[in-house]
Amino acid sequence: MAAVEAVRPPVMLCGEIPGYSWDDARDAVRNAGYRVAGRADETTVLIICG
């Protein structure tokens, strides 16, 4: 699975996303073809703030 995670661009979630539980927000990011990052770095393509 590590190879699959490496090709998915990282997205960071912070705060509460209106209309989503934490798990639903993470699932939505993953279903959109991204991986959820624990912190932002130079590879992060998007930060979603609630």
Protein Blocks (a to p, Z undefined) as FASTA:
>chain_A
ZZmmmmpccdddedjdehiafklmmmmmmmnopacdfbdcfklgbdcdZZ
